[in-house]
Amino acid sequence: MTAEAKLYTQAVRTASQNDVCEVTCLHPDAVTLARTHLPDEPCVDHATSFLKLMADPTRLKILSALATTELCVCDLAAVVGISESAVSHQLRLLRTGRVVTFRKDGRVAYYRLLDHHVTITIRNALDHARE
């Protein structure tokens, strides 16, 4: 069973009658307002893919390290505690997903987060987890 399935199952088990409406009602103004602020499907798809990339513990550790400073593959392997090959594989996924970028200095590739949005998202997720 996946972690998502476990969380869903746990949420279903802990749901009670107190957390659902006891009567069927609709608030048209609120529904209209919420609908006008929904993102379009391509945006939802892109954001979902972005969040899925961060939803892996190894990738989140790599991204957390990169939120601090630019690092090469060897440094990331030492920080995260996995092989350089495993780090390279994860970085390939993150690069394809436009989450990280790199620069070459001679024969060494230094990775960094693509932009401040990625940094903010990681910091917010970790801050939320620490609360």
C-alpha positions in Angstrom: 0.0 0.0 0.0 1.4 3.4 -1.0 1.9 6.2 1.6 -0.9 8.1 -0.1 -3.2 5.2 0.2 -2.3 4.7 3.9 -3.0 8.4 4.6 -6.3 8.2 2.8 -7.3 5.1 4.6 -6.4 6.7 7.9 -8.3 9.8 7.1 -11.4 7.8 6.2 -11.2 5.8 9.5 -10.9 8.9 11.6 -13.6 10.9 9.8 -16.7 11.4 11.9 -20.1 12.8 11.4 -19.0 16.1 12.9 -16.9 17.0 9.9 -19.6 16.8 7.3 -22.6 19.0 6.6 -25.7 17.7 8.4 -27.9 19.3 5.7 -27.5 19.8 2.0 -27.1 23.4 1.2 -25.3 25.5 -1.4 -23.8 29.0 -1.1 -23.9 30.3 -4.7 -21.7 33.3 -4.2 -19.0 31.3 -2.5 -19.2 28.6 -5.3 -19.0 31.3 -8.0 -16.0 33.0 -6.3 -14.2 29.7 -5.8 -14.8 28.7 -9.5 -13.5 32.0 -10.8 -10.2 31.4 -9.0 -9.7 27.8 -10.1 -6.5 27.4 -12.3 -6.9 26.1 -15.8 -6.1 22.4 -16.4 -2.6 22.9 -17.9 -1.7 24.9 -14.8 -3.2 22.2 -12.5 -1.3 19.5 -14.4 2.0 21.4 -14.2 1.6 22.2 -10.5 0.7 18.6 -9.7 3.8 17.3 -11.5 5.9 19.9 -9.6 4.6 18.8 -6.2 4.9 15.1 -7.1 8.6 15.7 -7.7 9.0 17.1 -4.2 6.9 14.3 -2.7 9.9 11.9 -2.6 12.0 11.8 0.6 15.3 11.6 -1.3 14.4 14.4 -3.7 13.2 16.6 -0.9 16.5 16.1 0.9 18.4 17.0 -2.2 16.2 20.1 -2.7 16.6 21.1 0.9 20.4 20.9 0.6 20.2 22.9 -2.7 18.0 25.5 -0.9 21.0 26.3 1.2 23.7 26.4 -1.4 24.8 25.3 -4.9 26.3 21.8 -4.7 27.9 19.3 -7.1 26.8 15.7 -7.4 29.6 14.4 -5.2 28.7 16.9 -2.4 25.0 16.0 -2.7 25.8 12.3 -2.4 27.7 13.0 0.8 25.0 15.3 2.2 22.1 12.9 1.5 24.0 9.7 2.1 23.3 7.9 -1.2 25.5 7.1 -4.2 26.5 9.6 -6.8 24.6 7.4 -9.3 21.4 7.7 -7.3 21.8 11.4 -6.9 22.4 11.8 -10.6 19.2 9.9 -11.3 17.2 12.1 -9.0 18.7 15.3 -10.4 17.8 14.1 -14.0 14.2 13.9 -12.9 14.3 17.3 -11.1 16.0 18.9 -14.1 13.4 17.5 -16.5 10.7 18.8 -14.2 12.3 22.3 -14.2 13.0 22.3 -10.5 16.8 22.4 -10.6 19.4 23.7 -13.1 23.1 23.4 -13.3 26.3 25.0 -14.5 29.6 23.4 -15.5 32.9 24.5 -14.1 35.4 22.4 -15.9 34.4 18.8 -15.4 32.2 19.5 -12.4 28.5 20.1 -12.6 27.1 22.4 -9.8 23.3 22.2 -9.2 21.0 24.8 -7.8 17.3 25.4 -7.5 15.8 26.8 -10.6 14.2 29.9 -9.0 12.9 31.4 -5.9 9.5 29.7 -6.2 11.1 26.4 -5.7 13.0 27.7 -2.6 9.8 29.1 -1.1 7.8 26.0 -1.7 10.4 23.8 0.0 10.8 26.1 2.9 7.0 26.4 3.4 6.6 22.6 3.2 9.3 22.1 5.8 8.1 24.9 8.0 4.6 23.4 7.9 5.9 20.0 8.8 7.8 21.4 11.8 4.7 23.1 13.3 
